[in-house]
Amino acid sequence: MRLRSFKLQFQERRARVVPLEGPGGCPFSGPGVDRLGEAFEELRALAAPLLRELEGLEPGIQVRSLSMDLERGRLLATLEAEGRPRVIRIETPYIIERLLGQSEGLLAALARGAQEALGAREAAGEGTLAGHGVPGAEADAV
């Protein structure tokens, strides 16, 4: 499964994955897939090489959240900072390539998790999550 984007929220222990295509190869529409708890902890461990690469670019940083738009080749990271958080944005193609090179295991796990969650949504024939208007969101909250 190819991905459009992902976001890792380290303090909240949450990952959001947005596939590029849905079942049957159609463009994906719908809520992204959330990975929580143990599923997130696996992703946190797999993100370590990416975080080390970022620290090599800017020593001493502590990342609160990180998102990558894989279609546009853009990384945004919110960092802990004195007073208030700050954001870095990386769009330079050769740096994005380096960061993606450190993300292969993470990307594979994100794709695998999204595939499993979307399969569970489809198998359950899930409609709208009661009271929230979010189709299939309940299936991913693991």
C-alpha positions as CSV (number, residue, x, y, z in Angstrom):
1,M,0.0,0.0,0.0
2,R,1.3,3.4,-1.0
3,L,0.9,6.3,1.5
4,R,0.0,9.9,0.9
5,S,1.1,11.2,4.4
6,F,1.6,10.3,8.0
7,K,1.9,12.1,11.3
8,L,3.5,10.9,14.5
9,Q,2.4,12.6,17.7
10,F,4.9,11.4,20.3
11,Q,3.3,12.9,23.5
12,E,-0.1,11.6,22.5
13,R,1.2,8.2,21.5
14,R,-0.7,8.4,18.2
15,A,0.0,8.0,14.5
16,R,-2.3,9.1,11.7
17,V,-1.7,7.4,8.3
18,V,-3.4,8.5,5.1
19,P,-3.1,6.0,2.2
20,L,-2.7,7.2,-1.4
21,E,-5.2,4.7,-2.6
22,G,-8.1,2.9,-1.1
23,P,-9.4,-0.7,-1.7
24,G,-9.6,-1.4,-5.4
25,G,-7.0,1.2,-6.4
26,C,-9.3,4.2,-6.2
27,P,-8.0,7.4,-4.7
28,F,-8.4,7.2,-0.9
29,S,-11.2,9.2,0.6
30,G,-12.2,9.0,4.2
31,P,-10.6,9.3,7.5
32,G,-7.0,8.3,7.9
33,V,-6.0,5.4,10.0
34,D,-5.0,5.9,13.6
35,R,-2.4,3.7,15.3
36,L,-2.5,3.9,19.1
37,G,-1.0,2.2,22.1
38,E,1.3,-0.8,21.3
39,A,0.9,-0.2,17.6
40,F,2.2,3.3,18.1
41,E,5.1,2.1,20.3
42,E,6.3,-0.1,17.4
43,L,6.2,2.9,15.1
44,R,8.1,5.1,17.7
45,A,10.9,2.5,17.7
46,L,11.0,2.4,13.9
47,A,11.1,6.2,13.7
48,A,14.4,6.3,15.7
49,P,16.7,6.4,12.6
50,L,14.6,9.2,11.1
51,L,14.8,11.2,14.4
52,R,18.6,10.6,14.6
53,E,18.9,11.9,11.0
54,L,16.9,15.0,12.0
55,E,19.1,15.6,15.1
56,G,22.1,15.4,12.8
57,L,20.6,18.3,10.9
58,E,19.8,20.3,14.0
59,P,21.6,18.9,17.1
60,G,19.8,18.9,20.5
61,I,16.3,19.0,19.2
62,Q,13.4,17.1,20.9
63,V,10.6,16.3,18.5
64,R,7.0,16.6,19.7
65,S,5.4,15.6,16.4
66,L,6.5,14.9,12.9
67,S,4.5,14.8,9.7
68,M,5.5,13.9,6.2
69,D,3.6,14.6,3.0
70,L,5.1,11.9,0.8
71,E,3.4,13.3,-2.4
72,R,4.9,16.8,-2.0
73,G,8.1,15.8,-0.4
74,R,7.7,17.9,2.8
75,L,8.5,17.2,6.4
76,L,7.1,19.3,9.3
77,A,8.3,18.8,12.8
78,T,7.1,20.5,16.0
79,L,10.0,20.8,18.5
80,E,10.1,21.4,22.2
81,A,11.6,24.8,22.8
82,E,12.1,27.3,25.6
83,G,8.8,29.2,26.0
84,R,6.8,27.7,23.2
85,P,7.2,25.0,20.6
86,R,8.7,25.8,17.2
87,V,8.3,24.2,13.8
88,I,10.8,23.2,11.2
89,R,9.9,22.6,7.6
90,I,12.1,20.6,5.2
91,E,11.3,20.5,1.5
92,T,14.8,20.3,0.0
93,P,14.7,17.2,-2.2
94,Y,18.1,15.7,-1.3
95,I,17.4,16.1,2.4
96,I,13.9,14.5,2.0
97,E,15.6,11.6,0.2
98,R,18.0,11.2,3.1
99,L,15.2,11.2,5.6
100,L,13.1,8.8,3.6
101,G,16.2,6.5,3.4
102,Q,16.1,6.4,7.2
103,S,12.3,5.7,7.2
104,E,12.0,2.5,5.2
105,G,11.0,0.3,8.2
106,L,8.7,3.0,9.5
107,L,7.0,3.4,6.1
108,A,6.5,-0.3,5.7
109,A,5.0,-0.6,9.2
110,L,2.7,2.4,8.6
111,A,1.5,0.9,5.3
112,R,1.0,-2.5,6.8
113,G,-1.0,-1.0,9.7
114,A,-3.2,1.0,7.3
115,Q,-3.8,-2.0,5.2
116,E,-4.9,-4.1,8.2
117,A,-7.2,-1.3,9.6
118,L,-8.8,-0.6,6.2
119,G,-9.3,-4.4,5.7
120,A,-11.0,-4.5,9.1
121,R,-13.2,-1.5,8.2
122,E,-14.3,-3.2,5.0
123,A,-14.9,-6.6,6.6
124,A,-17.0,-5.0,9.3
125,G,-18.9,-3.0,6.8
126,E,-18.6,-0.1,9.1
127,G,-20.6,3.0,8.5
128,T,-20.5,6.2,10.5
129,L,-19.2,6.1,14.0
130,A,-22.2,7.0,16.2
131,G,-22.3,10.6,17.2
132,H,-19.0,11.6,15.4
133,G,-19.7,11.4,11.7
134,V,-16.4,9.7,11.1
135,P,-16.8,6.6,8.9
136,G,-14.9,3.6,10.2
137,A,-12.9,5.5,12.9
138,E,-13.6,2.9,15.6
139,A,-11.8,0.1,13.8
140,D,-8.5,1.7,14.0
141,A,-8.4,2.7,17.7
142,V,-6.1,-0.1,18.8
